[in-house]
Amino acid sequence: MRFVIIMLLVALAPIPAAAVNPSEVLADPVLEARAREISKDLRCLVCQNQSIDDSDASLARDLRVLVRERLTAGDSNEQVVAYVVSRYGDFVLLNPPFKGTTYVLWLAPAGIALIGIVAVVVFFRRRQGAAVAPAGLSTEEQDRLANLMEDEDR
């Protein structure tokens, strides 16, 4: 029974995708290590929440090949990343830089959280204010109500 449970857990455990095809791997292990390091920081533009190293999308494959071609041509890691960013923009980076064009990417989550907190506070304050028992009618209001009810009875 334990064996079956262990096998089920192993089968259901998330396993990272090995998206890099053997045909893409460079013969030079140093260049391949650099390519993998760069690929882990570049976003798959199809999947958007995976690196190109983890994605099976054809665009991710094209980007992996492009990275390896640039490294083979003699570019540094920074030059390869700059080349890819120049073609696809800062969105291709899994960790975009904090600059004018990416303020929204960095500040939107904090802004949404702040709006949510304000909404919760306002909700509970209004709810607390509504829980207060209404005051009784004044004598003037009681007289007016009595007159209205007399008029209705007629």
C-alpha positions in Angstrom: 0.0 0.0 0.0 2.8 2.4 0.8 4.4 1.7 -2.5 1.2 2.6 -4.4 0.9 5.9 -2.4 4.6 6.8 -3.1 4.2 6.0 -6.8 1.0 8.2 -7.0 2.8 11.0 -5.3 5.8 10.7 -7.7 3.5 10.5 -10.7 1.6 13.6 -9.6 4.6 15.7 -8.5 5.3 18.6 -10.8 8.4 17.8 -12.9 10.2 20.7 -14.6 9.9 20.5 -18.4 13.0 19.7 -20.3 12.1 21.9 -23.3 15.6 22.2 -24.7 15.9 19.7 -27.6 19.1 17.7 -27.9 19.6 19.2 -31.4 19.8 22.7 -29.8 22.5 21.8 -27.3 25.9 23.3 -28.1 29.0 21.1 -28.3 31.0 23.4 -26.0 29.8 22.9 -22.4 30.9 26.4 -21.4 28.8 28.0 -24.1 25.9 25.7 -23.4 26.0 26.7 -19.7 26.0 30.4 -20.7 23.1 29.8 -23.1 21.1 28.0 -20.3 21.8 30.8 -17.9 20.6 33.4 -20.4 17.5 31.4 -21.3 16.4 31.1 -17.7 16.0 34.9 -17.6 14.1 35.3 -20.9 10.3 35.1 -20.9 8.5 32.9 -23.4 6.3 35.4 -25.2 3.7 32.7 -25.9 3.4 31.2 -22.4 4.4 34.4 -20.6 4.9 32.8 -17.2 7.7 30.4 -18.3 11.3 31.0 -19.3 12.3 30.0 -22.9 14.4 27.3 -21.2 11.2 25.7 -19.8 8.8 26.3 -22.7 7.9 24.0 -25.5 6.5 26.7 -27.7 8.0 27.2 -31.2 8.8 30.8 -30.5 10.7 29.8 -27.3 12.6 27.3 -29.4 13.5 30.0 -31.9 14.7 32.3 -29.1 16.8 29.5 -27.7 18.4 28.9 -31.1 18.9 32.7 -31.5 20.7 32.9 -28.1 23.0 30.0 -29.0 23.8 31.5 -32.4 24.7 34.9 -30.8 26.9 33.1 -28.3 28.6 31.1 -31.0 29.2 34.3 -32.9 31.2 35.6 -29.9 28.7 37.9 -28.1 28.8 38.3 -24.4 25.8 37.4 -22.2 24.9 41.1 -21.9 25.1 41.6 -25.7 22.9 38.6 -26.3 20.3 39.9 -23.8 20.5 43.4 -25.2 20.0 42.0 -28.7 16.9 40.0 -27.7 15.5 43.0 -25.8 16.1 45.3 -28.8 13.9 42.9 -30.9 11.2 42.1 -28.4 11.2 44.8 -25.7 11.7 44.7 -21.9 8.7 42.3 -21.7 10.9 39.5 -22.8 12.8 39.7 -19.6 11.4 37.7 -16.6 12.7 40.5 -14.3 12.3 43.7 -16.3 14.4 46.7 -15.2 12.8 49.4 -13.1 12.6 52.3 -15.6 10.0 54.7 -17.0 8.5 52.2 -19.5 8.2 49.4 -16.9 6.8 51.3 -14.0 3.4 49.8 -14.6 4.8 46.2 -14.5 6.5 46.9 -11.1 3.9 49.2 -9.5 0.6 47.7 -10.7 0.6 44.8 -8.2 1.2 47.2 -5.3 -1.5 49.6 -6.6 -4.0 46.8 -6.9 -3.3 45.6 -3.4 -3.6 49.2 -2.1 -7.0 49.6 -3.8 -8.1 46.3 -2.4 -7.1 47.3 1.2 -8.9 50.6 0.8 -12.0 48.9 -0.5 -12.0 46.5 2.5 -11.6 49.3 5.0 -14.4 51.3 3.4 -16.6 48.3 3.3 -16.1 47.5 7.0 -16.5 51.1 8.1 -19.8 51.4 6.2 -21.0 48.1 7.6 -20.1 49.2 11.1 -21.9 52.5 10.6 -25.0 50.7 9.4 -25.0 48.5 12.5 -25.8 51.4 14.8 -29.5 51.4 15.8 -31.5 54.2 14.4 -32.6 56.9 16.7 -36.3 57.1 17.7 -38.7 59.5 16.1 -38.8 63.1 17.4 -42.2 64.4 18.7 -42.5 66.4 15.5 -42.0 63.3 13.3 -44.5 61.3 15.5 -47.1 64.0 15.0 -46.6 64.1 11.3 -46.8 60.3 11.1 -50.0 60.3 13.1 -51.5 62.9 10.7 -50.5 60.8 7.7 -52.0 57.7 9.1 -55.3 59.6 9.9 -55.4 60.9 6.4 -54.9 57.4 5.0 -57.7 55.9 7.2 -60.2 58.4 5.7 
